[in-house]
Amino acid sequence: MIAHIAGEAHRLQLMVSAITEKGGRASNEDYLGMIDLGQKGFCCTLADGAGGHGNGALAARLTVDAVLGGYRENPMFAPASLASLIFRAEHTVSEEQPTSTSRMHMSATVVLLCIEPITGRALWAHWGDSRLYWFRSGKVHRMTEDHSVVQQLLHAGMYANSDPRSIPNRSVLAGAVGAESQVPPTVLPESMELLEGDAFLLCSDGLWENLHESAMEDALHASDRPDVWLQNMASAVNAQSRPHQDNLSAFAVWVSANPAVT
């Protein structure tokens, strides 16, 4: 399915698609959602839950609902506003944790993208190891940096020139919604101007851990629609037949110019 985000005054038009699969797990603890407020903006967000007893799924749903609910109430396009959306999710999950012993340690990673289509600019934020990739001219132009212990070790100079995917304990997080975080969420400090042909991928680690960035680029080149791009990447991951394949979820957002606006 593709959602078309367009308006007469929009400098940019968006095509948006999403995918979520439980992989080899018993349940799907990823959750994702989006909201289109017309001239006020567009926001999509994805969360990957953890915590056992099904409460990872609850943490992910609470996180996404809090982000989108906050954006609906106050669709301000500013870094501070995106930070407030994540802290709203943190407050929501933290309030729910004491209600049950099984929920005490539930948490979720989160990544969100907001686009102001009239000006054609984007902002994003994340906490944990769910990622955002920004593609330009078919290549990875920019990507988020995980809040993980492995990433901290890489910053410290260990595992030089290593692919984080191959490093032990790569899933140990240093920050996430509802966790005892060592690091705060990361918010893009200023909005980015978008160009026709830009593409975004928001994804849980079930996708990026099993697919190198070059394979994402190859799949993008081979796809004529965002839903086809997502399906091609998911098929490449599933073809590996990894035991206990993690939940896999992603948003694809393709940017095009509005021919009605000059």
C-alpha positions as CSV (number, residue, x, y, z in Angstrom):
1,M,0.0,0.0,0.0
2,I,1.2,3.5,-0.8
3,A,0.0,6.7,0.8
4,H,0.2,9.9,-1.3
5,I,0.9,13.0,0.7
6,A,0.2,16.0,-1.5
7,G,-1.4,19.5,-1.4
8,E,-1.8,22.4,-3.8
9,A,0.6,24.6,-1.7
10,H,3.1,21.8,-1.0
11,R,6.5,22.3,-2.6
12,L,7.0,18.6,-2.3
13,Q,4.9,15.5,-2.6
14,L,5.5,12.3,-0.7
15,M,4.9,8.6,-1.4
16,V,4.9,6.6,1.8
17,S,4.8,2.8,2.3
18,A,5.3,0.6,5.4
19,I,6.0,-3.0,6.2
20,T,6.1,-5.1,9.4
21,E,6.8,-8.8,9.8
22,K,7.3,-10.9,12.9
23,G,10.1,-13.0,11.3
24,G,11.1,-16.0,13.3
25,R,9.7,-14.7,16.5
26,A,6.5,-15.8,18.2
27,S,5.1,-12.2,18.1
28,N,5.7,-8.9,16.6
29,E,7.0,-6.3,19.1
30,D,7.5,-3.6,16.5
31,Y,4.9,-0.9,16.0
32,L,4.7,2.0,13.5
33,G,2.3,4.8,12.5
34,M,2.1,8.1,10.7
35,I,0.0,11.2,10.6
36,D,-0.7,13.7,7.8
37,L,-1.8,17.1,8.9
38,G,-1.8,18.7,5.5
39,Q,-0.2,22.1,5.4
40,K,0.8,21.7,9.1
41,G,3.1,18.7,8.3
42,F,3.6,15.0,8.1
43,C,5.2,12.7,10.7
44,C,5.9,9.0,10.7
45,T,7.5,7.0,13.6
46,L,8.6,3.4,14.3
47,A,9.3,1.7,17.6
48,D,10.9,-1.6,18.5
49,G,9.9,-3.0,21.9
50,A,11.7,-5.1,24.4
51,G,10.8,-6.4,27.8
52,G,9.3,-9.9,27.5
53,H,5.8,-11.2,28.4
54,G,4.5,-9.3,25.3
55,N,5.2,-6.0,27.1
56,G,7.8,-5.0,24.4
57,A,4.8,-4.7,22.1
58,L,3.0,-2.6,24.6
59,A,6.0,-0.3,25.1
60,A,6.3,0.1,21.3
61,R,2.6,0.9,20.9
62,L,2.6,3.4,23.8
63,T,5.7,5.1,22.3
64,V,4.2,5.5,18.8
65,D,0.9,6.6,20.1
66,A,2.5,9.2,22.4
67,V,4.7,10.6,19.5
68,L,1.8,10.9,17.1
69,G,-0.6,12.1,19.7
70,G,1.8,14.9,20.7
71,Y,2.4,15.8,17.1
72,R,-1.3,16.0,16.4
73,E,-1.8,18.4,19.4
74,N,1.2,20.5,18.6
75,P,2.7,20.1,15.1
76,M,5.6,22.5,15.6
77,F,8.4,22.0,13.2
78,A,11.5,22.5,15.4
79,P,14.1,20.4,17.1
80,A,12.8,21.1,20.5
81,S,9.4,19.9,19.5
82,L,10.7,16.6,18.3
83,A,12.6,16.2,21.6
84,S,9.4,16.9,23.5
85,L,7.6,14.1,21.5
86,I,10.2,11.6,22.6
87,F,10.1,12.7,26.2
88,R,6.3,12.5,26.1
89,A,6.8,8.8,25.0
90,E,9.3,8.3,27.9
91,H,6.8,9.7,30.4
92,T,4.0,7.5,29.0
93,V,6.0,4.3,29.2
94,S,7.5,5.2,32.6
95,E,4.1,5.7,34.0
96,E,3.0,2.3,32.8
97,Q,6.0,0.4,34.1
98,P,5.0,0.3,37.8
99,T,1.5,-1.0,37.1
100,S,2.7,-4.6,36.7
101,T,5.8,-6.6,37.7
102,S,6.1,-7.9,34.2
103,R,6.1,-4.3,32.8
104,M,8.9,-2.9,35.0
105,H,11.6,-3.4,32.4
106,M,9.7,-2.8,29.2
107,S,11.3,-0.3,26.8
108,A,11.4,0.6,23.1
109,T,13.7,2.2,20.6
110,V,12.1,4.9,18.5
111,V,12.9,6.8,15.3
112,L,10.7,9.6,13.8
113,L,10.7,11.7,10.7
114,C,8.8,15.0,10.3
115,I,8.4,16.8,7.0
116,E,7.1,20.3,6.3
117,P,5.9,19.8,2.7
118,I,5.2,23.5,2.0
119,T,8.9,24.5,2.7
120,G,10.2,21.1,1.7
121,R,12.3,20.6,4.8
122,A,12.8,17.6,7.2
123,L,13.7,16.9,10.8
124,W,14.2,13.6,12.6
125,A,15.1,12.2,15.9
126,H,15.8,8.8,17.4
127,W,16.7,6.9,20.6
128,G,18.2,3.4,20.5
129,D,19.1,1.4,17.5
130,S,16.2,1.9,15.2
131,R,17.6,3.8,12.3
132,L,16.9,6.5,9.7
133,Y,18.6,6.5,6.4
134,W,18.5,9.5,4.0
135,F,19.2,8.6,0.4
136,R,20.1,11.1,-2.3
137,S,20.9,10.3,-5.9
138,G,20.4,6.6,-4.9
139,K,23.1,6.6,-2.3
140,V,23.1,6.8,1.5
141,H,23.5,10.5,2.1
142,R,23.1,10.5,5.9
143,M,22.1,8.0,8.6
144,T,21.5,8.0,12.3
145,E,24.0,6.7,14.8
146,D,22.9,4.0,17.2
147,H,22.7,4.6,21.0
148,S,24.4,1.3,21.7
149,V,27.3,0.0,23.8
150,V,29.0,-1.1,20.5
151,Q,28.7,2.4,19.1
152,Q,30.3,3.8,22.3
153,L,33.2,1.3,21.9
154,L,33.6,2.4,18.2
155,H,33.8,6.0,19.4
156,A,36.5,5.0,21.9
157,G,38.6,3.6,19.1
158,M,37.9,-0.1,19.6
159,Y,36.9,-2.4,16.7
160,A,38.4,0.0,14.2
161,N,37.2,-0.5,10.6
162,S,34.7,-3.2,11.8
163,D,31.1,-3.5,10.7
164,P,29.0,-3.1,13.8
165,R,26.9,-6.0,12.6
166,S,29.7,-8.4,13.3
167,I,30.6,-7.2,16.8
168,P,29.4,-9.2,19.9
169,N,26.7,-7.7,22.1
170,R,25.7,-5.3,19.4
171,S,22.1,-5.3,20.6
172,V,23.0,-3.9,24.1
173,L,21.5,-0.4,24.2
174,A,22.8,2.7,25.9
175,G,19.5,4.6,25.5
176,A,15.9,3.9,24.7
177,V,12.4,4.9,25.8
178,G,11.7,3.5,29.3
179,A,15.2,2.3,29.8
180,E,17.8,3.4,32.4
181,S,19.6,5.3,29.6
182,Q,23.2,6.4,29.7
183,V,22.7,8.7,26.7
184,P,19.8,11.1,25.7
185,P,17.9,10.9,22.5
186,T,19.5,12.5,19.4
187,V,17.5,15.2,17.6
188,L,18.7,16.7,14.3
189,P,19.8,20.3,15.4
190,E,18.5,22.0,12.3
191,S,16.1,21.1,9.5
192,M,17.4,19.8,6.2
193,E,16.2,21.0,2.7
194,L,14.9,18.1,0.6
195,L,15.3,17.6,-3.1
196,E,13.3,15.8,-5.7
197,G,14.3,12.1,-5.7
198,D,15.3,12.0,-2.0
199,A,14.2,8.9,-0.1
200,F,14.0,8.0,3.5
201,L,14.1,4.6,5.2
202,L,13.1,4.2,8.9
203,C,13.7,0.7,10.1
204,S,14.1,-1.6,13.1
205,D,17.3,-3.6,13.6
206,G,15.5,-6.6,12.1
207,L,16.2,-5.0,8.8
208,W,19.5,-3.2,9.0
209,E,21.3,-5.9,10.9
210,N,20.7,-8.3,8.1
211,L,21.1,-5.9,5.1
212,H,24.2,-3.9,4.3
213,E,23.7,-0.3,3.1
214,S,25.0,-1.2,-0.4
215,A,22.2,-3.8,-0.6
216,M,19.6,-1.1,0.4
217,E,21.0,1.1,-2.4
218,D,20.8,-1.8,-4.9
219,A,17.2,-2.5,-3.9
220,L,16.4,1.2,-4.3
221,H,17.8,1.3,-7.8
222,A,15.8,-1.8,-8.8
223,S,12.4,-0.4,-7.4
224,D,9.9,1.9,-9.1
225,R,7.7,2.4,-6.0
226,P,8.4,2.6,-2.2
227,D,6.4,-0.5,-1.4
228,V,8.4,-2.5,-4.0
229,W,11.6,-1.2,-2.4
230,L,10.5,-2.4,1.1
231,Q,9.4,-5.8,-0.2
232,N,12.7,-6.3,-2.1
233,M,14.7,-5.6,1.1
234,A,12.5,-7.8,3.2
235,S,12.8,-10.6,0.7
236,A,16.6,-10.3,0.7
237,V,16.5,-10.6,4.5
238,N,14.1,-13.5,4.5
239,A,16.1,-15.3,1.9
240,Q,19.0,-15.7,4.4
241,S,16.7,-18.0,6.5
242,R,18.4,-17.0,9.7
243,P,17.1,-18.8,12.8
244,H,15.1,-16.6,15.2
245,Q,15.0,-13.8,12.6
246,D,14.0,-10.7,14.5
247,N,10.9,-8.6,13.8
248,L,11.4,-6.5,10.7
249,S,9.6,-3.2,10.2
250,A,10.2,-0.2,8.0
251,F,8.8,3.0,6.5
252,A,9.8,4.2,3.0
253,V,9.3,7.8,2.2
254,W,9.9,9.0,-1.4
255,V,10.1,12.7,-2.2
256,S,9.1,14.3,-5.5
257,A,8.4,17.9,-6.6
258,N,4.9,19.2,-6.9
259,P,4.5,20.2,-10.6
260,A,1.8,22.7,-9.6
261,V,4.3,24.7,-7.6
262,T,7.0,26.6,-9.4
